[in-house]
Amino acid sequence: MLCTFGFERIGVLLSDLYFVDPEPNKGQEGAEHGIRLELRALERGDLKGSIYSAQPISVGQPIWRVDLLESVDGKPGSFDRTHHHPAFTGWEPGGRVFVRELSADPIAWLAAKLSDLPEVLKEAGVSADVAGPDDAESLRRAVPDILEATERLLGKVRSGELGTAPAEGPEDSVRAGWL
């Protein structure tokens, strides 16, 4: 499932995720699942018809990522694989950064980060002008809705409704989800 919150030039995207990496990081063996949240650049395209036509929208370059992941074989609610990627190089995320506060209370940590867009952009090494003039305030006002969607998706992952392995395909390398 993909959820999108769009502002002037910044968007927040959420998706369930099921992931198996055949070359895992130390301590990251086995499948993981949960929610991936990305801060992305958004762009409006030119209308393709009349003023009543659908608005083309492009979801562009990733800026920042948070993975609220847990071991599939672990205890639900452990957030034992939860981390973030403070920056991207093009489309590739930087390394996983584990933060004690993020694993201890991911929703509070996420609320604080999303409430300070200028700081997230600075940490990502992205120019502040990638955001529209009202994006920081619009995002800050939408934080409760984003957190509610995050918690709803996490509940669906834990119930087995989302964030599951595909029915068919390889078992040693899997990435299932929109993000």
C-alpha positions as CSV (number, residue, x, y, z in Angstrom):
1,M,0.0,0.0,0.0
2,L,1.3,3.5,-0.8
3,C,0.2,6.6,1.0
4,T,1.2,10.0,-0.2
5,F,1.1,13.4,1.5
6,G,1.9,16.2,-1.0
7,F,2.7,19.8,-0.3
8,E,3.9,22.5,-2.6
9,R,7.2,20.9,-3.7
10,I,7.8,18.2,-1.0
11,G,6.0,15.0,-0.4
12,V,6.0,12.3,2.3
13,L,5.4,8.8,1.0
14,L,4.7,5.7,3.2
15,S,4.6,2.1,2.1
16,D,4.6,-1.3,3.7
17,L,7.8,-3.2,2.9
18,Y,9.0,-6.8,3.0
19,F,12.7,-7.2,2.4
20,V,15.3,-10.0,2.2
21,D,18.9,-9.0,1.4
22,P,21.1,-11.8,0.2
23,E,24.2,-9.9,1.4
24,P,23.0,-8.6,4.7
25,N,24.7,-6.2,7.0
26,K,26.2,-7.7,10.2
27,G,23.4,-8.4,12.6
28,Q,20.7,-8.0,9.9
29,E,20.3,-11.6,8.7
30,G,16.9,-12.8,7.8
31,A,13.7,-11.1,6.4
32,E,12.5,-7.8,7.7
33,H,9.2,-6.0,7.3
34,G,7.5,-2.8,8.3
35,I,7.0,0.7,7.0
36,R,9.3,2.8,4.8
37,L,8.8,6.5,4.8
38,E,10.5,8.8,2.3
39,L,10.7,12.5,1.9
40,R,10.6,13.2,-1.8
41,A,10.6,16.1,-4.2
42,L,7.3,16.7,-6.0
43,E,6.7,18.4,-9.3
44,R,3.5,19.4,-11.1
45,G,3.5,18.9,-14.8
46,D,1.7,20.9,-17.5
47,L,-1.9,20.1,-18.0
48,K,-2.4,17.6,-20.9
49,G,-5.8,18.9,-21.8
50,S,-8.3,21.4,-20.7
51,I,-8.3,23.2,-17.4
52,Y,-10.5,20.3,-16.2
53,S,-7.9,17.6,-17.1
54,A,-6.1,15.6,-14.5
55,Q,-3.0,17.2,-13.1
56,P,0.2,15.4,-13.9
57,I,2.3,14.9,-10.8
58,S,5.9,13.5,-10.6
59,V,7.3,12.0,-7.5
60,G,11.0,12.7,-7.9
61,Q,14.3,12.5,-6.2
62,P,14.4,11.0,-2.7
63,I,15.8,13.2,0.0
64,W,15.5,11.3,3.3
65,R,14.3,7.9,4.4
66,V,13.1,6.2,7.6
67,D,12.6,2.4,7.8
68,L,10.4,1.3,10.7
69,L,11.4,-2.3,10.3
70,E,11.4,-5.4,12.4
71,S,12.7,-8.9,12.0
72,V,10.0,-11.1,10.5
73,D,10.9,-13.8,13.0
74,G,11.2,-11.4,15.9
75,K,8.9,-9.9,18.4
76,P,6.2,-7.5,17.0
77,G,6.9,-4.0,18.3
78,S,10.6,-4.6,18.8
79,F,11.7,-2.2,16.1
80,D,14.9,-4.2,16.0
81,R,15.8,-3.2,12.5
82,T,14.5,0.4,12.7
83,H,16.9,3.0,11.2
84,H,17.1,6.0,8.9
85,H,19.1,7.2,5.9
86,P,19.8,10.9,6.5
87,A,20.9,11.5,2.9
88,F,20.9,10.1,-0.6
89,T,23.4,10.3,-3.4
90,G,21.1,10.5,-6.4
91,W,18.7,7.6,-6.0
92,E,21.0,5.6,-3.6
93,P,20.5,5.9,0.1
94,G,23.5,6.5,2.4
95,G,24.2,3.8,5.0
96,R,21.8,2.7,7.7
97,V,22.0,4.9,10.7
98,F,20.7,3.4,13.9
99,V,19.5,5.9,16.6
100,R,18.5,4.7,20.1
101,E,15.6,7.2,20.3
102,L,14.3,6.1,16.9
103,S,14.1,2.4,18.0
104,A,12.8,3.3,21.5
105,D,9.9,5.6,20.3
106,P,9.8,5.7,16.5
107,I,6.6,7.7,16.3
108,A,7.8,10.5,18.6
109,W,11.2,10.6,16.8
110,L,9.4,10.8,13.5
111,A,7.1,13.6,14.7
112,A,10.1,15.6,15.8
113,K,11.9,15.1,12.5
114,L,8.9,15.9,10.3
115,S,8.2,19.0,12.3
116,D,11.6,20.4,11.4
117,L,11.9,20.3,7.6
118,P,14.7,22.8,7.3
119,E,16.9,20.7,9.6
120,V,16.1,17.4,7.7
121,L,17.1,19.2,4.4
122,K,20.3,20.5,6.0
123,E,21.2,17.0,7.3
124,A,20.5,15.6,3.9
125,G,22.8,18.1,2.3
126,V,19.9,19.4,0.1
127,S,19.4,23.1,-0.6
128,A,16.5,24.6,1.4
129,D,15.0,25.9,-1.9
130,V,14.1,22.3,-2.9
131,A,11.1,23.0,-0.7
132,G,8.4,25.5,-1.4
133,P,8.0,28.6,0.9
134,D,5.1,27.0,2.8
135,D,6.2,23.4,2.8
136,A,7.8,23.4,6.3
137,E,4.6,24.8,7.9
138,S,2.3,22.6,5.8
139,L,4.3,19.5,6.7
140,R,4.3,20.5,10.4
141,R,0.5,20.8,10.3
142,A,0.1,17.4,8.6
143,V,2.4,15.5,11.1
144,P,-0.6,14.1,13.1
145,D,-2.1,12.7,9.9
146,I,1.2,11.2,8.7
147,L,1.7,9.6,12.1
148,E,-1.8,8.2,12.1
149,A,-1.2,6.7,8.7
150,T,2.1,5.3,9.8
151,E,0.6,3.6,12.9
152,R,-2.3,2.3,10.8
153,L,0.1,0.7,8.3
154,L,2.3,-0.7,11.1
155,G,-0.8,-2.4,12.5
156,K,-1.6,-3.9,9.2
157,V,2.0,-5.2,8.9
158,R,1.8,-6.8,12.4
159,S,-1.6,-8.4,11.6
160,G,-0.1,-10.0,8.4
161,E,-2.3,-8.0,6.1
162,L,0.7,-6.0,4.7
163,G,4.4,-6.3,4.5
164,T,4.4,-10.0,3.6
165,A,6.5,-12.1,1.3
166,P,5.3,-12.4,-2.3
167,A,3.4,-15.7,-3.0
168,E,5.9,-16.6,-5.7
169,G,9.4,-15.7,-6.5
170,P,12.9,-16.1,-5.1
171,E,13.3,-16.4,-1.3
172,D,16.9,-15.2,-1.1
173,S,16.4,-11.7,-2.6
174,V,13.1,-10.0,-2.1
175,R,11.9,-6.4,-2.0
176,A,8.1,-6.1,-1.9
177,G,6.5,-2.7,-1.5
178,W,6.2,0.6,-3.3
179,L,9.3,2.3,-1.8
